[in-house]
């Protein structure tokens, strides 16, 4: 009788058809396992209906009907035992990974305890939610004291959700140190990857460059393919545009791609300024790579990135960066020597940083960006992760 493959089941309510980094992580993970014979990867995808999709010898997608959040969102929420237990009973996995922190970890843990108690329970800390989604917004509205209290409560909640988990995977060293201080389960550093063949300076499209430059080769061009929300810095960028135009002496071309709660402000800016354009949500990776490679610089304005996949893709495409002064953006920009750090989160400081970078030796910065991105690959990421899976599973069995 053939031996069953080593089986991994992934649950993640952060999955979205139009998502950014989390979606890319899962798509790359699927591609890594799809043709394997020794490992079976099962991704549990929140969806509008329930069905099984076999993608290859090493990959199955279990679509599970799940509640969709109202409004301008594409997120669905798995939280019931009846959504989780059938999956675990069907596959009896060796590893269960939970990529979102709200309710799901506890529900999965309770189901796993009854169905597959030997399985390793791991989280992937895709979002530093106690800081990003709780502490910071509360601080902005009610002051730093209340913000710190809210953050402390959120970390307490995280400890409850992830108690008895065998570990948390983290891609940012700063975040990893914070989780250790907050007494969450032991952290494991798993840096994510970048497709350096897909995202490369060779994808530069001279016709697109000319279109962006609008008849003036000195016009600064910036591609912003991030979620339109305060965290990513869209409001900061739009607020800096007038001063940036004055400082540069020419209107820069800002190419905005994506969606989010600030979409109305984006559309308003497009109507107001000739050289701010909105290209919608770019689904094609080829098209994304072409846009990255055809501009002068990228913006990594979120100080709360847990890895920043879009930062690496932009750097792999040969773009110098403006980086936030904390989080993965700070790590990437400082370690690569491929950009400028945003000293303060204000429109004036952003205009300063962009002008400083644009008037520096951009060619050297671009070369540094590409060289740094080449150190990361998706294959290395998932090989490292699979080794961790095997190691923790054997340790649990032997304990």
Secondary structure as GFF3:
##gff-version 3
##sequence-region A 1 399
A	DSSP	beta_strand	6	11	.	.	.	ID=ss1
A	DSSP	alpha_helix	21	33	.	.	.	ID=ss2
A	DSSP	beta_strand	39	47	.	.	.	ID=ss3
A	DSSP	beta_strand	51	56	.	.	.	ID=ss4
A	DSSP	beta_strand	59	65	.	.	.	ID=ss5
A	DSSP	beta_strand	67	68	.	.	.	ID=ss6
A	DSSP	beta_strand	76	77	.	.	.	ID=ss7
A	DSSP	alpha_helix	81	91	.	.	.	ID=ss8
A	DSSP	beta_strand	95	98	.	.	.	ID=ss9
A	DSSP	alpha_helix	104	115	.	.	.	ID=ss10
A	DSSP	beta_strand	120	124	.	.	.	ID=ss11
A	DSSP	alpha_helix	129	129	.	.	.	ID=ss12
A	DSSP	pi_helix	130	135	.	.	.	ID=ss13
A	DSSP	alpha_helix	136	142	.	.	.	ID=ss14
A	DSSP	alpha_helix	144	162	.	.	.	ID=ss15
A	DSSP	beta_strand	167	170	.	.	.	ID=ss16
A	DSSP	alpha_helix	173	181	.	.	.	ID=ss17
A	DSSP	beta_strand	187	189	.	.	.	ID=ss18
A	DSSP	three_ten_helix	201	203	.	.	.	ID=ss19
A	DSSP	alpha_helix	206	213	.	.	.	ID=ss20
A	DSSP	beta_strand	221	224	.	.	.	ID=ss21
A	DSSP	three_ten_helix	230	232	.	.	.	ID=ss22
A	DSSP	alpha_helix	234	248	.	.	.	ID=ss23
A	DSSP	beta_strand	253	256	.	.	.	ID=ss24
A	DSSP	alpha_helix	263	272	.	.	.	ID=ss25
A	DSSP	beta_strand	276	278	.	.	.	ID=ss26
A	DSSP	alpha_helix	285	293	.	.	.	ID=ss27
A	DSSP	beta_strand	297	300	.	.	.	ID=ss28
A	DSSP	alpha_helix	309	316	.	.	.	ID=ss29
A	DSSP	beta_strand	320	323	.	.	.	ID=ss30
A	DSSP	alpha_helix	327	336	.	.	.	ID=ss31
A	DSSP	beta_strand	339	341	.	.	.	ID=ss32
A	DSSP	alpha_helix	347	358	.	.	.	ID=ss33
A	DSSP	alpha_helix	362	373	.	.	.	ID=ss34
A	DSSP	alpha_helix	378	398	.	.	.	ID=ss35
###
